Amino acid sequence: MSQKKKLVVVGSVAIDWVITPVSEREESVGGAATYFAMAASHHTAVDLVGVVGKDFPEHALQDLRTAGVGLEGLEVIEDGLTFRWKGRYHENMNQRDTLETHLNCFEQFEPKLPESYREAELLFLANIQPSLQLQVLEQMKTRPRLVGLDTMNLWIDVASDDLRAVVSKVDVLTINEEEALQLTGATSLLAAAREIRELGPKILVIKRGEYGALLFGPGSEELFAAPAIPLEKVDDPTGAGDCFAGGFMGYLSTAETLDGPTLRRAVIWGSVMASFCVQGFSYDRLRDLDRAQIDARYKAFVDLTSFV
Amino acid sequence: MSQKKKLVVVGSVAIDWVITPVSEREESVGGAATYFAMAASHHTAVDLVGVVGKDFPEHALQDLRTAGVGLEGLEVIEDGLTFRWKGRYHENMNQRDTLETHLNCFEQFEPKLPESYREAELLFLANIQPSLQLQVLEQMKTRPRLVGLDTMNLWIDVASDDLRAVVSKVDVLTINEEEALQLTGATSLLAAAREIRELGPKILVIKRGEYGALLFGPGSEELFAAPAIPLEKVDDPTGAGDCFAGGFMGYLSTAETLDGPTLRRAVIWGSVMASFCVQGFSYDRLRDLDRAQIDARYKAFVDLTSFV
């Protein structure tokens, strides 16, 4: 009998065409699950569930394997193409326009968890259609110790009921600031957080890009603000939120408890991984990290925020 | 011989007409020096230099006096009107449009420091025309222990040389994020900070509104990020930056040293006063504060940011 999986992520694996004001990469390996796994792999064993086509590069599979990411749940469609996204970032790198989206084999994607994944300790439902996120939850044989979920504005617009259904079943929601307001119709983040936590998740992380993140929970009054670390140069913001989630969940999978202080450290670990993510295209910077660099960046967050 | 003044602020005193998405106040006492002084007064003795007209309300003078603000340097023009500004905030309260500006007696303003102010220990040059800020500096008989300066995008546009001249003579610059980029033409805050500090100020505070503030200095590598505290309801953002500066300089005027840890605490005190400021129109909330409320808010910032 196989050992219980520590952390399973289900989500997109993609090939992106990323255009920034200063540079461009046409075949940039991406996808929420890819970024999540590359970030989480620095903390824990992580297994990925997703789908790619025949065009998905072997070097990327090799990078994932080298990082220790389990690929038993990665379906390869031999007569299909990988999900492709093309986007252009604005001058300030905070906004982007989607130029093209080709779902390709992702259109028919029905996540199937390998048997050994169905008792995973932690599960992360990266941003995909909420109905698929629900399907994944239904495949679990035991309730994971912690289930996290990410989503996007598209699903708030077109699949609001399914989204609310799946949000009600998870422990952690990670969501952008604007999306938190959009989902709830609230005008303040405090009000949005209260509404979201009434839907189900006792832990809420509101992502604010270059301004950091807010953590609500686990207690009803607990609130933590983490800055992002100012960087001289951002190469490619793609995947920052997914790497945040990977660092956050990866750290939690190694933690004995899920109390307030542990969750705060997890937010910093998420911020650490997101900060590396944006310093390169694709997962380049995450792939090439060693432990000393990661620990030094965590220490930089301590220095950045201490004042007492 | 009179005692040395602890902290002198020179800047605008105004009557604002503030329109927010939910409310409005037609005769809202404002001005950068007013806000600064009301915030600083909770930490230290503060003296104000400015000008008002015959329409400036007696109750506001009384509020300032009650707060302990010295008004020897507040000129009253008996046949003139007070500087008036009318503005409307957008739905998200982060942006605003100026609807009307009437300089009135402020147009002829030539700051004259009372004799006893010219040896002030700390001096803050709130946002006015850079040439006037220079005039104030020239009136000082001794170099203050710390000179702070605030400015705005208008002066970057129309008085760039004067602005750079006065910036080169101060110790602390407080400036908005967008203005820091505009002043330097840099594309990252780190690059902007480096350029600004090369101009002169060894301490730089970049204000980010609802996202908090960044402190650069005093050492070349020292960097501190403070969040703003999430608030359920913002009544009126007018003066938040000035109250930040008031809390910051007010605290520093009581501090024995100006080392890194002291400056970090000063940023938090600035954030505390700014957070109160926006919870009411004008300086209402600042006027009505007691010490226990202020200390509780500081403690809330500790709770909001601690993770080690």
Contacts between the chains, C-beta under 8 A, distances in Angstrom:
chain1	res1	chain2	res2	distance
A	91	B	187	7.9
A	187	B	91	7.9
A	188	B	230	7.4
A	188	B	231	7.0
A	188	B	232	5.6
A	188	B	233	6.7
A	188	B	234	7.8
A	189	B	230	5.3
A	190	B	230	5.4
A	190	B	231	7.2
A	190	B	232	4.8
A	191	B	232	6.7
A	208	B	211	6.9
A	211	B	208	6.9
A	211	B	211	4.1
A	211	B	212	7.7
A	212	B	211	7.7
A	212	B	225	7.6
A	212	B	227	7.2
A	214	B	230	6.6
A	223	B	230	6.9
A	223	B	303	7.7
A	223	B	304	6.1
A	224	B	304	6.5
A	224	B	305	7.5
A	224	B	307	6.7
A	225	B	212	7.7
A	225	B	227	3.6
A	225	B	229	7.9
A	225	B	230	7.5
A	225	B	304	5.1
A	225	B	305	6.1
A	226	B	307	7.4
A	227	B	212	7.2
A	227	B	225	3.6
A	227	B	227	6.6
A	229	B	225	7.9
A	230	B	188	7.4
A	230	B	189	5.3
A	230	B	190	5.3
A	230	B	214	6.7
A	230	B	223	6.9
A	230	B	225	7.6
A	231	B	188	7.0
A	231	B	190	7.1
A	232	B	188	5.6
A	232	B	190	4.8
A	232	B	191	6.7
A	233	B	188	6.7
A	234	B	188	7.8
A	261	B	307	7.0
A	264	B	306	7.5
A	264	B	307	3.9
A	265	B	307	5.7
A	267	B	307	7.4
A	268	B	307	5.8
A	302	B	308	6.0
A	303	B	223	7.6
A	304	B	223	6.1
A	304	B	224	6.5
A	304	B	225	5.1
A	305	B	224	7.4
A	305	B	225	6.1
A	305	B	305	5.6
A	305	B	307	7.5
A	306	B	264	7.5
A	306	B	308	7.5
A	307	B	224	6.7
A	307	B	226	7.4
A	307	B	261	7.0
A	307	B	264	3.9
A	307	B	265	5.7
A	307	B	267	7.4
A	307	B	268	5.8
A	307	B	305	7.5
A	308	B	302	6.1
A	308	B	306	7.5
